[in-house]
Amino acid sequence: MNDSFEQYGLRVISGAERGVRAGLMRFGFGAVSPIYAMVMRGRNAKYDRGIGVRRLPRPVVSVGNMTTGGTGKTPVVRWLCERLRDAGERPAVLMRGYRARGGERGDEQAMLEGLLNREGVPPVIVRAEADRFAGGTAVLADYSEVGAFVMDDGFQHRRLARDFDLVLLDALEPFGFGRVLPRGLLREPLSGLRRADAILITRADQGGDVEAIVARVREFNATAPVFRCVHAHVGLRSSEDVLHRADALLGMRVFAFAGIGNPEGFGREFAGHVGHRWFGDHWDYDRDDLATIQAEAKQAGADVIVTTEKDWVKIGPLLNVGTGIPIWRAELAVRFEGEDEAALFELIRGRLKLGRT
């Protein structure tokens, strides 16, 4: 089957997978979900009272979401860091470092460092540590010039106080099938949206009912401004590190692969691709995986294989450049509707200034 176990589980949760086995799984998940929701409500009530919350001596903006899987946080974190840097700030990123081995950089950390720290620009420190307060403290011990922190995937990491909560909702599946884990994809009940200072609807160009999403948000948060963005290809980079225009794939037969939270969203960026291979999120590739990708792409008649920047971090070292079907990585960036970019950035920057008083 050309899907990971995670993708099978997603089909079970969504109801797309039929049969006795899938039905039993949904029944079991449904029995556990109310317990999970109760635990999360209790946890949130504790943090709402300030119990166990610590504050860094610099303002913090969190970029997070309500669901498991990909909502496009990394391009938004990149955008925010670049905008802050362009405005004269010295931001640093705090992330969990999911599935990183002890003493090693995880794929997301390595990718963000590569994207943000290219030649000719002031560096952005990216610190991966499960305890974000400890991570921020360590950053400031070595880089006292850091003036603000961007906390990646921080909405549920409530042990660290933040000055601004930006919550991302994917336009195609914003509310995790309406149920908390494990029956749905919600990390916490939708009442958590009350904590959001702003909502950013991602992939707003891919067919979701944006107005219905806004109406649902308003049931829980009547005041947070709602912004919209799309994820656009700004270029494609080859294994030889040659940057191609975003339209370089026109007329080419494309095979896509990815090991991310929402690979279907990535696949939709390449309408008409001739095949795909989806791996589990944060997949640790080996040479057998590379051989499988090459074999399936060849069978599909592909001219080029395309993957994400995050997957490239792990697959790149396995390549013998010049052999097999070429593998390119797509460079993604967020693009906002109308005046949304300027309005969102000024809202965030204003709150960061208040965090310094």
N, C-alpha and C positions, 0 to 999 in steps of 0.2 A: 504493500500500500504506500502511495506517495505522500504520506502524511505522518507526523509524529504522533505519539500517544497523547500529547497535549491537544493536538488538533482533533483527535477522536473524542477526548473528553469535552471539548468545546461543542462538538456536534451533539453530544449527549445532553449537555446542559441546555442548548438552544432548542432541542426537540427535533433537530434535523435527523438524528440517528434513531432509527426505529428498531423494533424487535424486543424480545423478552429481556435480554441482557441490559439493553439501554434503559428499558422501563424500570427494572429493578434498581439500577444505579440511580436514576432520578428519584425513586422512592426513598432510597437510603440517604441521598444528599438532602432531600426535603426534610427528613427527620432531624438532621443535624443543624440545618440552617437557623432555626429559631434559637438554638442554644448559642450559636456563634453570634447572632444579632444581640442577644441579651448580654453576652460578655463584652461586646464592643460598646454597647450603651453604658455599661458600668465603667468601662475604661475611660470613655469620653467624659463621663460625669466627674470622675476623679481629676482628670486634667483640667476640666472647666473650672474647678476650684483651685487650680494652681498647684496641686499636690504632685511632687516629683518633677516639676518643670524648672529648668535652669536657663539662664540668659547669658549670652556672650556679650562682651563689651563692644560689639559692633552690631549694626542693624542686620537683620536676616530677612530675606524673602524666600518663601518656599514655592517651588513649582511641583505640583502633585496632581493626583487624580483620585477618582472614586472607585475605579475598577482595577482588577488585575489585567495584565496584558498591555499592549502598546497603544498609547494615545498620542505619541509624538512628543514626549517630554524633552528628549535630547536636543532636537533642533530648537526648541523654545529656550532651553537653558543656554545653548550657544548664542542665540539671538540676544538674550538679555545680557549675558556677559559682554558681548561685543558692543552693545549699545552703552552699557555702563562704562566700559573702557574708553569708548569714543567721547564720552561726556566728562572724562578726566578722573573717573573713579578707578580704584584698584580692587576689583572683585576677586573672590576665591570661591571655588565650588566645594561643597560638602556632599558626598554621596555615600551610600552604604557599602559599595564594593561587592555586590551580589555575586556569589560563587567564585570570588577570587581566592586563590590558594594562598596560604600563609606566606607573607613576605613578597608576594607577587602582585603586579598590577592586574586588575580585572579588565575585561574587554571594553566596558563602558568608560573606565578611567583612561585607558590608553587611547581610546578613540577621541574623547573630549580633549585630552592633552594635545593630540595631533591636530585637531581642528582649531583650537584656540591659540596655540603657541607656534605659529608659523613665523618665519624670519621677518624681522622688521617691526614687530609689535611688542609692547610690554607683555610679559608672561602672565597667564592666569593660573594660579596654583589650584590643582585639583586633588583633594584629599579624600581617600576612601577609608571609611572607618564606621563600623556599625553604630558606635556611640558618637553622634554628630557633635555633641558638646566637647567631648575629648578631642575629636578631630579638629574642631575650630580652635580650641585652646592650643593645640600643637602647632597649627598654622601660624597663629599670632606670636608664638614663642620664636619662630624662625623668620617670620615676615611681618613685622610690626606695621609696615606700610599698608597692609590690607585694610580697606575701609568699609567693606560690606561683604556679606556671604550670600551666595545663592545655594539653597538647599535642594538638591535634586531628589525627586520622589519623596517629598517631605510632609505631605498632608497628614498622614497617619503617624508620623514620627513626632509625637507631641511632647516628648521629653525636652526638646529644645524650643525655647520661646522664639517666636517669629514676629516680625513687624508687618508682614504682608503675606497673605495666602492666595496664590493664583492657582485655581483649579481648572484642569483641562478635561474637556468632555469630547470624546470622539463622535462626530456627527452620525456615524453609521451604527454605533452601538453605545450610546452615552451612559446608559444606566444598567449595564450588566445583566440584561434580560429581566430586570426588575426584582432580582432576588440577591441576597447576600450569599457569600461562600458557605458551603460548596455547591448549593443548588443553582446559584447564579454567579456572577463575577464581581459583585459589589464587595469592596473591602470593609464597608461599614454601612449601616442604614442611610438612606438618602437624607435623613434629618441632619447628617453631618454637613450638608451643603450650607447650613446656617453660618458656619465658620468662615466661609469663603469671602475674601475681600473683592475678588473679581473672578469671572468665569471666562475661559477662552475655549470656544468651540473649534476644534481642529478638524481638518479635512472637510471643511464646510462646502467644498465644491463637488463632493462625491455622492450626492443624492440623498443625504439625510434630511429629515424635516426639521430645519433649524428653528422655525417658529414654534413647533410643538415642544422642542427641547427647552426653549426659553420659557414657555408656559409652565412646563414641569418644574424647572428651576424655581420659578416664582412661587410655587406652592411651599417652598422651604426657605427661600431667601428673596425678599421683596426689594432689596436695595442694591445688591452687588451688581455693578455694570457688567454687561455681557459683550464680549468681543468675538470676532470671527477671523480665522486664518485658514490658509491652505498650505499644504506641503508641496513644494515645487522643486523639480530637478534644476539645479543651476549648473550642472556639468556632470561628466562621466570621466573617471580617471582610470587609466589602464594599469596593468601590472608593471609596466615600464615607467609609471608615474607621469604619463602624458595626459594632460587635461583636454578632453574633447567637449565640444559644444553640447548643450542639452538635447539638441535635435539630431545628434550624430547617429542615433539608432533608426532613423526613418528608413524604411525599406529593408531593414535587417530582421532576421529571424532570431528572436530573443528567448533564452531560457533563463528563468529566475530561480534563485535559491536564497534562503534566509533562515536564521535561527533566532527569531525575535518574537515579542509578545503578540504582534498582530501581523503575521506574514501576508495575509490576504490583502491588507491595506497596501503593503508594499507591492504586491502583485498587480493591484489595480492601477498602479502608476505606469504599467507597461501593457496597455490594452492590446489584446491580440497576441500575447506571448505564446510560444509554441509548446511550452511545458514548464513545470516547476518542481521543486523539491523543497518541502518545508521541514525543518528540524525543530526540536524543542528550544524554548527560550534559553539564551546563554549557552548554546550548544558548544561543546568542546571538540572541535573538528580534528580528525586524523586523516592519514593518507588514504584509508579505505573510503572515507566519506568523499574525499576529492575524486577518487576513481569512480565512485558511484555517480557523482554529479557530472563528470565528463562523459561517462557512458550514456546516461539518460539524455544529456544534451545532444550527443551525437545521434542517438536514435531518433530524437525529435527533429533532427535536421537543422539545429541551431547554428547561426553564424557567430554569436557572441553569448556569453554567460554574464548575467548581471547580478550583483549582490549589494548588501548594504555596507556602509562604512564600518559598522560595528562587527559584522561578520568578517570583513576584510582583515581586521586585526588578527584573527586567528587563522584564517585560511591563507593569507598572504605568505607567511613563512614556509608553507608546504609546497608552494608552486615552483616548478621549473620553468622559468620564463622562456617563452618561445615554443613550448610543447603543448599540444592539445588545443581545444577551442579557447580563445582568449577570454579572460575573466576581467570584467570592469566593475568598478564600484560606483554607485550613484551618490553624488553629493547633493544632499537635500537641504533646503532652507525654508523657513516660514515666510509667507507673504500674506499681508493683512489686507482687509477690505477697507477702502476709503481712508478715513482719518483714524482708524482703529489703532494703528501702530503708535503714532505720536501720542494719542490719548492714553493708551495703556502704559507706555513708558513713563510719561509724566506723572501718572497716578502712582506708579511704583516708586519713582525717584522721589516724589514728594513725601511718601511715607518713610522712605529710608532716611531722609533729612530729619523727619520728626523723631526717628529712632536714635538720632545722635544727641538730641537735647536732653 
